[in-house]
């Protein structure tokens, strides 16, 4: 009897366990399906079988919010994750220098901004197909009052900050072990730090100075109130991102920092060695002069990217980068060096890796421009005639054609050559050494002692026209700087090129320790010249008006643009501003680059964006079978 009962009990237990396994499997399938549907809904993608065929017909509030007429956020038209993407793999990319730091707010460089797009999210993002539209990211609902002064932002629930990659064998970090949910407190903390005069974020100060207050309304809702209607209020509010108040307000041991000390501590906070965000990838490690490693966030709130791991290999020599791409040690090269582009693509024979199928490439517009910036606070370049002479002596088109292999469009001013704000009627300043010499004569720079170098009396002292051009240490830059140097010698100017690595280059620009420098700006779709060109930005720490440009009419136009919402009127003002900058030549505008990018064919769905970051690899995936 006991044996029989035992057999019956075992049979019942087996059936029960089998049923539990079946239920768990069904729940797992349901959860995966639900995750996919929610991901589609949050992206504004229609779901098959949904009543009416639109996301708005769903009861899900995030999806319903997309079609709310009061919501400033629009349905996405781009598709970040390919439906046929193969999961897994490591993408090995190249960056050309060590990131200076990982504080998302205080570091104003393109490489750190690019890394941020993988590690973190903003409240909204621009649609890659239509940059005039904002789509949902951390925020799912944004409303504004009639005069564009009050923005109410609702955040998604259940979004968690990454756990910092600290050494948890050290007990002092135990307080960091558990993930923390994103709240409106983190959103308001961003604005508090951006607005604080003690925080060294000069590039953002001009955009937040018109904010009156930022309020936390509830755990997931905050409001940004502006003092007056300003055109950039929408982009400044929507494209901002949260910062973890709970982290930046504590020391390594988790002890609270005094409230009044937080802004000062923020600039060099210990946690920036372990940067975190809410994004699809986790910051894993950084080894100087070697690589930055990101790994996929398995707990990401949105659609999971297919690629498991991204390695940003730090390679300063473009030829070494190409060699590693060819050998399979790299998968993607953001720029083929000009000599290699000429030999392998322009003049490449049948054995070229781009002809044999070993590598693929595409030429894309880089939404940026390069220039030489003249320090107008130095007596040598304070005179407009001198700056104009320098541009006349700069054989830009010839350099583009012969050194850069035509991979660029001559730039005439501060707006991207193919943007509506750019005035096409403005003609480029021609290469003309005779005109350059005449302008220098008019400005009082003449060779009085016959030594071949021009002189001028400045503050009672006879000064030779000798200066240093601080330059980014790259072979192509060295090539065109040497050409410029030789042409300047022909008209009595001695220029020395000081070629430095990017971190030092950025420090010198921030500290304005230069006569002139080779610079570049990565651009955004929305034009607000204040940050780079307004006189008030010429003297702030780490500001972007590094050359000391000051012009009363330009200031008036910039200020008017900030309160002008009519598109046609804005275009008129922007083009007049373009004309002023063209006349003053605070920069010798050089060219808008076209980048030749290359990749291993095992990387699939390699698509590029109209706006930065243009080589954003979230849609890409790796097909190991293609090797």
C-alpha positions in Angstrom: 0.0 0.0 0.0 2.8 2.4 0.9 4.6 1.6 -2.3 1.4 2.2 -4.3 0.8 5.5 -2.7 4.4 6.5 -3.4 4.0 5.7 -7.0 0.8 7.6 -7.3 2.4 10.6 -5.5 5.3 10.6 -7.9 3.0 10.4 -10.9 1.0 13.4 -9.6 4.1 15.3 -8.9 5.5 14.6 -12.3 2.2 15.8 -14.0 2.2 18.9 -11.8 5.8 19.7 -12.7 5.1 19.1 -16.3 2.2 21.5 -16.2 4.3 24.1 -14.4 7.0 23.8 -17.0 4.4 24.2 -19.8 2.9 27.3 -18.1 6.4 28.9 -17.5 7.2 28.3 -21.2 4.0 29.9 -22.3 4.6 32.8 -20.0 8.1 33.2 -21.4 6.8 33.2 -24.9 4.1 35.7 -23.9 6.6 38.0 -22.2 8.9 37.9 -25.3 6.0 38.7 -27.6 4.8 41.5 -25.2 8.3 42.9 -25.2 8.5 43.0 -28.9 5.0 44.6 -29.2 5.8 47.2 -26.6 9.1 48.0 -28.4 7.2 48.4 -31.6 4.5 50.5 -30.0 7.0 52.8 -28.3 8.7 53.3 -31.7 5.5 54.3 -33.3 5.3 51.1 -35.4 1.9 49.6 -36.3 1.2 46.2 -34.8 -0.5 43.6 -36.9 -3.9 42.6 -35.6 -4.3 45.9 -33.6 -7.7 47.4 -34.1 -7.3 50.1 -36.7 -3.7 49.1 -37.4 -2.1 52.0 -35.5 -0.2 52.2 -32.2 -2.7 54.8 -31.0 -5.5 52.2 -30.9 -3.7 50.3 -28.2 -4.6 50.7 -24.6 -0.9 51.1 -23.8 -0.5 54.6 -22.6 3.0 55.1 -24.1 1.6 54.1 -27.5 -1.5 56.1 -27.1 0.5 59.2 -26.2 2.2 59.1 -29.7 -1.1 60.2 -31.4 -2.1 62.7 -28.8 -2.3 66.0 -30.7 -0.9 67.9 -27.7 2.3 65.8 -27.7 5.4 67.4 -29.1 6.8 64.0 -29.9 6.0 62.4 -33.2 5.9 58.8 -34.4 9.3 57.5 -35.5 9.8 56.9 -39.2 13.2 55.4 -38.8 13.8 51.8 -37.8 16.7 51.5 -35.4 16.7 47.7 -35.2 16.5 45.6 -38.3 13.8 42.8 -38.0 16.2 40.3 -39.5 19.2 41.3 -37.4 21.4 38.4 -36.2 22.1 38.8 -32.5 25.6 38.5 -31.0 29.2 39.4 -32.1 31.7 42.1 -31.4 32.0 45.2 -33.5 35.5 46.6 -33.6 35.6 50.3 -34.5 38.2 53.0 -34.5 38.6 56.3 -32.7 41.7 58.4 -33.3 42.5 59.7 -29.8 41.9 59.1 -26.1 38.7 60.6 -24.8 39.6 63.5 -22.5 37.0 62.4 -19.9 33.6 60.8 -19.5 31.5 63.5 -17.8 28.7 63.8 -20.3 28.0 67.5 -19.4 31.4 69.1 -19.0 33.2 67.3 -21.9 32.6 69.1 -25.2 34.1 66.7 -27.8 32.7 64.6 -30.6 34.2 61.3 -29.4 32.7 61.6 -25.9 29.3 62.7 -27.4 29.4 59.6 -29.7 30.0 57.3 -26.8 27.2 58.9 -24.9 24.7 58.0 -27.6 25.4 54.3 -26.9 25.5 54.5 -23.1 22.8 57.0 -22.4 19.4 58.3 -23.6 18.0 61.8 -23.9 14.4 62.8 -23.1 13.8 62.7 -26.9 15.8 62.3 -30.1 15.6 63.6 -33.6 14.1 61.3 -36.2 17.0 60.2 -38.4 14.9 60.5 -41.6 13.3 63.8 -40.6 15.5 65.8 -38.2 12.7 68.4 -37.7 10.7 65.8 -35.8 11.3 64.7 -32.2 10.5 61.1 -31.2 10.1 59.4 -27.8 13.2 58.3 -25.9 13.1 58.5 -22.1 10.1 60.8 -22.3 6.9 59.5 -23.8 4.8 62.7 -23.5 5.9 66.4 -23.8 3.4 69.3 -23.8 4.0 73.0 -24.0 1.9 76.1 -23.2 0.8 78.5 -25.9 3.7 80.9 -25.6 6.4 78.2 -25.5 7.6 79.0 -22.0 6.4 75.9 -20.0 7.3 72.4 -21.0 5.9 69.5 -19.0 7.7 66.2 -19.5 6.5 62.7 -18.5 9.1 60.0 -18.2 8.8 56.3 -18.8 8.5 54.2 -15.7 10.7 51.2 -15.0 13.8 52.6 -16.6 16.9 51.9 -14.6 20.4 53.4 -14.4 23.3 51.1 -15.2 25.2 49.8 -12.2 28.7 51.5 -12.3 31.5 49.1 -13.3 33.4 49.5 -9.9 35.3 46.9 -8.0 32.7 45.4 -5.8 35.3 43.4 -3.8 35.9 46.8 -2.2 33.2 47.1 0.5 33.1 50.9 0.1 31.1 50.4 -3.2 28.5 48.1 -1.7 25.9 50.9 -1.8 26.1 50.9 -5.6 25.3 47.3 -6.2 21.5 47.6 -6.7 20.1 49.3 -9.8 18.2 52.5 -9.2 15.2 53.7 -11.2 15.3 56.8 -13.3 13.1 59.6 -11.8 12.2 63.2 -12.4 14.8 64.1 -9.7 17.5 63.0 -12.1 16.0 65.1 -14.9 15.9 68.3 -12.8 19.5 67.6 -11.6 20.8 67.9 -15.2 19.4 71.5 -15.4 20.6 72.4 -11.9 24.2 71.4 -12.9 24.0 73.0 -16.4 22.7 76.3 -14.9 25.2 76.4 -12.0 28.0 79.0 -12.6 30.4 76.6 -10.7 30.0 73.8 -13.2 32.5 73.9 -16.1 30.1 73.4 -18.9 30.7 76.6 -21.0 29.3 75.1 -24.2 25.8 74.7 -22.7 25.5 77.8 -20.5 24.1 80.0 -23.2 21.3 77.6 -23.9 20.0 77.4 -20.3 20.5 81.0 -19.2 16.8 81.8 -20.0 15.4 79.0 -17.8 13.5 80.4 -14.9 13.0 77.3 -12.9 12.8 73.5 -13.2 10.3 71.6 -11.0 9.7 68.0 -10.0 5.9 67.5 -10.2 5.9 63.8 -9.3 8.2 60.8 -9.4 8.1 60.7 -13.2 7.1 64.2 -14.3 9.0 67.5 -14.4 8.4 71.0 -15.7 10.9 73.4 -17.3 9.7 77.1 -17.1 11.5 79.6 -19.3 11.7 83.4 -18.6 10.6 84.3 -22.1 9.8 82.5 -25.4 13.1 81.6 -27.1 13.4 79.6 -30.2 15.9 77.1 -28.8 13.8 76.3 -25.8 12.3 73.3 -27.5 15.5 71.7 -28.6 17.2 72.5 -25.3 14.4 70.9 -23.3 13.8 67.8 -25.5 17.4 66.9 -26.4 18.6 67.2 -22.8 19.2 64.1 -20.7 19.1 63.2 -17.0 22.0 62.9 -14.7 22.0 60.6 -11.6 21.4 62.9 -8.6 21.8 59.9 -6.3 25.3 59.3 -7.6 26.8 62.8 -8.0 25.5 63.9 -4.6 27.6 61.2 -2.8 31.3 60.4 -2.3 32.9 57.0 -3.0 31.7 55.7 0.4 28.1 56.7 -0.3 28.2 59.6 2.1 26.2 62.7 1.2 28.2 65.7 -0.2 27.1 69.0 1.3 24.5 70.6 -1.0 26.6 73.7 -1.6 29.6 71.7 -2.6 27.9 69.5 -5.2 28.4 71.8 -8.3 32.2 72.1 -7.5 32.6 68.4 -6.9 30.6 67.7 -10.0 33.4 68.9 -12.3 35.9 66.2 -11.1 33.5 63.7 -9.4 35.0 60.3 -8.8 32.2 58.5 -10.7 33.1 59.9 -14.1 35.7 57.1 -14.3 32.7 54.7 -14.3 30.3 56.5 -16.6 26.7 55.3 -16.6 23.5 56.0 -18.4 20.2 54.3 -19.2 21.1 53.3 -22.8 21.4 50.1 -24.8 25.1 49.6 -24.0 27.0 49.5 -20.7 30.4 51.2 -20.2 32.8 48.3 -19.6 36.3 49.6 -19.6 38.8 52.2 -20.9 42.4 51.6 -21.4 44.3 54.7 -22.5 45.9 54.5 -26.0 44.2 51.1 -26.4 40.4 50.9 -26.4 37.0 51.8 -24.9 34.7 48.8 -24.5 30.9 48.8 -24.3 28.8 45.7 -23.7 25.1 45.2 -24.5 22.7 46.2 -21.7 20.6 43.0 -21.3 18.1 44.9 -19.1 17.7 47.8 -21.5 14.2 49.2 -21.5 13.9 49.6 -25.2 14.5 47.4 -28.3 17.8 45.5 -27.7 20.6 46.1 -30.2 21.8 42.9 -31.9 25.6 43.5 -31.5 26.8 42.1 -28.1 30.0 44.1 -27.7 31.5 47.3 -29.2 35.2 48.0 -29.0 36.4 51.4 -29.9 40.1 50.9 -30.7 42.2 54.0 -30.2 44.5 54.2 -33.2 46.1 57.5 -34.1 47.8 56.5 -37.3 45.3 56.2 -40.2 47.5 53.7 -42.1 47.6 51.4 -39.1 43.9 51.6 -38.9 43.5 50.6 -42.5 46.0 47.7 -42.1 44.0 46.4 -39.1 40.7 46.7 -41.1 42.3 44.7 -43.9 43.6 42.0 -41.6 40.2 41.7 -39.8 41.4 43.2 -36.5 38.9 46.1 -37.2 35.4 45.9 -38.6 34.7 49.6 -39.3 36.9 52.5 -40.3 35.2 55.9 -39.9 37.6 57.5 -42.4 39.9 56.1 -45.0 43.1 58.2 -45.1 43.4 60.4 -48.2 46.5 58.6 -49.7 44.8 55.2 -49.2 41.5 56.5 -50.7 43.5 57.6 -53.7 45.5 54.4 -54.2 42.8 51.9 -53.4 39.5 53.5 -54.6 40.3 56.3 -57.0 43.2 54.5 -58.7 42.6 51.0 -57.4 43.2 48.1 -59.7 41.5 44.7 -59.8 43.4 43.5 -56.7 42.1 46.4 -54.5 40.2 45.0 -51.5 37.3 47.2 -52.5 37.3 45.5 -56.0 37.7 41.9 -54.7 34.9 42.2 -52.1 37.2 42.0 -49.1 36.1 45.4 -48.0 33.1 47.7 -48.7 33.0 51.5 -48.6 30.8 54.5 -49.0 31.3 58.2 -49.3 29.1 60.1 -46.9 28.5 63.8 -46.1 29.9 64.5 -42.6 27.7 67.1 -41.0 30.6 69.2 -40.0 33.2 71.7 -41.2 36.9 72.6 -40.7 38.5 76.0 -40.3 41.5 77.9 -39.1 40.6 80.1 -36.1 42.4 83.4 -35.6 42.8 84.7 -32.1 41.3 88.1 -32.4 42.4 89.0 -28.9 46.0 88.9 -30.1 47.1 92.2 -31.7 48.3 90.4 -34.8 44.9 89.1 -35.7 42.7 91.9 -34.3 42.5 93.6 -37.7 39.9 92.4 -40.1 42.2 93.1 -43.1 44.8 90.8 -41.7 42.3 87.9 -41.2 41.0 88.5 -44.7 44.6 88.4 -46.1 45.2 85.1 -44.4 42.2 83.6 -46.2 43.3 85.0 -49.5 46.7 83.3 -48.9 45.1 80.0 -48.0 44.8 77.9 -51.2 41.8 76.0 -50.0 40.3 74.6 -53.2 43.6 73.3 -54.5 44.2 71.6 -51.1 40.7 70.0 -51.3 41.3 68.8 -54.9 44.9 67.6 -54.5 45.5 66.7 -50.8 42.0 65.6 -49.8 41.1 64.0 -53.1 38.0 66.1 -53.6 36.4 64.8 -50.4 35.1 68.1 -49.3 33.0 71.1 -50.2 34.5 74.6 -49.8 32.9 76.3 -46.9 32.0 80.0 -46.9 30.6 80.6 -43.5 29.3 79.2 -40.2 26.4 77.1 -41.6 26.7 73.7 -43.3 27.1 74.2 -47.0 23.9 72.2 -47.8 21.7 73.6 -45.0 18.9 76.1 -45.8 20.6 78.7 -43.5 23.7 78.8 -45.8 23.5 81.7 -48.2 24.5 80.3 -51.7 25.0 83.8 -53.1 28.1 84.3 -51.0 31.1 83.6 -53.1 34.2 81.9 -51.6 37.2 84.2 -51.0 39.6 83.3 -53.8 43.3 82.3 -53.4 45.1 85.6 -54.3 48.6 86.2 -52.8 48.8 89.7 -54.4 45.5 90.7 -52.8 46.7 89.3 -49.5 49.9 91.3 -49.7 48.0 94.5 -50.5 45.7 94.0 -47.5 48.7 93.4 -45.2 50.2 96.7 -46.5 47.0 98.5 -45.7 47.0 97.0 -42.2 50.5 98.4 -41.6 52.4 95.2 -41.9 55.4 95.9 -44.1 59.0 94.6 -44.5 61.0 97.6 -43.2 64.4 95.9 -42.8 64.5 93.8 -45.9 64.8 90.4 -44.0 61.7 89.0 -45.9 59.5 89.2 -42.8 56.8 91.9 -42.3 56.9 94.1 -39.2 54.6 96.5 -37.5 54.9 98.7 -34.4 52.5 97.5 -31.7 52.4 99.3 -28.4 55.7 101.0 -29.1 57.5 97.7 -30.0 58.6 96.6 -33.5 56.9 93.1 -33.9 57.7 90.6 -36.7 54.8 88.8 -38.3 55.6 85.4 -36.8 53.0 83.1 -35.3 52.3 79.5 -34.3 49.4 77.5 -35.8 48.4 74.9 -33.2 47.4 71.9 -35.2 45.9 68.5 -34.7 48.6 65.9 -35.3 47.5 64.0 -38.4 49.3 63.4 -41.6 46.8 65.1 -43.8 46.8 68.2 -41.5 50.6 68.3 -41.7 50.5 68.2 -45.5 48.1 71.1 -46.0 49.7 73.2 -43.2 53.1 72.9 -45.0 51.5 74.2 -48.2 49.9 77.1 -46.3 53.2 77.8 -44.6 55.1 78.1 -47.9 52.5 80.4 -49.4 52.6 82.7 -46.4 56.4 82.9 -46.7 55.9 84.3 -50.2 54.1 87.3 -48.7 56.5 87.9 -45.7 54.8 85.9 -42.9 56.5 83.1 -40.9 54.2 80.5 -39.6 55.3 77.6 -37.3 53.1 74.5 -37.1 52.8 73.0 -33.6 51.3 69.6 -34.0 49.7 68.1 -30.9 47.5 65.3 -29.8 43.8 65.9 -29.3 43.6 66.1 -25.5 46.3 68.8 -25.4 44.7 70.5 -28.4 41.4 70.7 -26.6 43.0 72.1 -23.5 44.8 74.8 -25.4 41.5 75.8 -27.2 39.6 75.8 -23.9 42.3 78.0 -22.3 42.8 80.2 -25.4 46.5 79.4 -25.4 47.1 79.9 -29.1 47.8 82.4 -31.9 45.7 80.4 -34.3 44.5 76.8 -34.5 43.1 74.2 -36.9 39.5 73.5 -35.7 36.3 71.8 -36.6 32.7 71.9 -35.6 30.3 68.9 -35.7 27.0 70.5 -36.4 23.4 70.1 -35.3 20.3 70.6 -37.5 19.0 73.5 -35.5 21.0 76.7 -35.9 21.5 78.9 -32.8 24.8 80.9 -33.4 24.9 82.1 -29.7 27.2 79.5 -28.3 30.0 80.1 -30.9 29.5 83.6 -32.0 27.9 85.9 -29.4 30.3 88.4 -27.8 29.3 87.3 -24.3 30.7 83.8 -25.0 34.2 85.2 -25.7 35.4 85.3 -22.1 33.7 82.4 -20.3 35.7 79.4 -19.1 35.7 76.6 -21.8 33.4 78.7 -24.0 33.1 78.0 -27.7 33.8 81.6 -28.9 37.5 80.7 -28.7 38.6 83.3 -31.2 37.1 86.3 -29.4 34.6 87.3 -32.1 32.8 90.4 -31.1 30.4 92.3 -33.4 27.5 94.5 -32.3 25.3 93.8 -35.4 26.0 90.1 -35.1 25.0 90.1 -31.5 21.7 91.9 -32.3 20.9 89.3 -35.0 21.8 86.4 -32.7 19.6 87.8 -29.9 16.7 88.4 -32.3 17.0 84.9 -33.7 16.4 83.5 -30.2 13.0 85.1 -30.0 12.0 84.6 -33.7 9.9 81.6 -34.6 8.8 82.5 -38.1 10.8 80.3 -40.5 11.1 82.9 -43.4 12.2 85.6 -41.0 14.8 83.3 -39.4 16.3 82.5 -42.8 16.7 86.2 -43.6 18.4 86.8 -40.3 20.6 83.8 -40.6 21.8 84.7 -44.0 22.6 88.3 -43.0 24.6 86.8 -40.1 26.4 84.6 -42.6 27.3 87.7 -44.6 28.8 89.5 -41.5 30.9 86.5 -40.5 32.1 86.2 -44.1 33.2 89.9 -44.1 34.9 89.7 -40.7 36.7 86.3 -41.3 37.2 85.3 -37.6 37.8 81.9 -39.2 39.3 81.1 -42.5 36.5 78.6 -43.3 38.0 75.6 -45.0 35.7 72.7 -46.1 32.8 70.5 -45.2 34.3 67.0 -45.3 32.9 64.0 -47.2 34.1 60.9 -45.3 35.0 57.7 -47.1 34.0 55.0 -44.6 35.0 51.3 -44.9 33.9 48.1 -43.3 34.2 44.3 -43.3 31.3 42.7 -45.3 30.4 40.6 -42.2 28.9 43.8 -40.8 25.4 44.0 -42.2 22.7 46.6 -42.5 25.3 49.4 -42.5 23.1 52.5 -42.8 24.1 56.1 -42.2 22.2 58.9 -40.7 21.6 62.4 -42.1 22.6 64.0 -38.8 25.1 63.2 -36.1 26.1 60.6 -35.1 26.1 59.5 -38.7 27.8 56.2 -38.2 25.6 55.2 -35.3 25.9 51.4 -35.3 22.7 50.5 -33.4 21.0 49.2 -36.6 24.0 47.2 -37.7 24.5 43.5 -37.0 27.2 40.9 -37.6 26.8 37.9 -39.8 29.7 35.5 -38.8 28.8 33.3 -41.7 30.0 36.0 -44.1 33.6 35.6 -43.0 
